[in-house]
Amino acid sequence: MALSKILEVFFKFPEKKHQIRQISRDLGISKTTVAYHINNLVKEGIIVKDTEDIFVGYRAGNSKSFKIKKLTYLLEKLDDKKLNKVIDEISKNGGFEL
């Protein structure tokens, strides 16, 4: 549950630099739990550590893993009717043209 809430922060605001303390406050999750999940997400390449300023922060990565997780998150938010429409659209002609 905590992990999905943390990921949602990065999905909604991928360009923003997020700090562990602020995520903890915003979500009502302990700093220790946030730090644990953030560190794992960095190791997986889903988010990246930003050390440009005095304060360390984290941003959404541009990896395929991040994009797949975000797409899954967005699809899970759709109701059945909209999800079926997306599936039908992708299925036509073998999917999207790349």
Summary of the structure (lengths in Angstrom):
residues: 98
radius of gyration: 15.9
end to end distance: 34.6
largest distance: 50.8
contacts: 238
relative contact order: 0.14
helix: 62%
strand: 9%
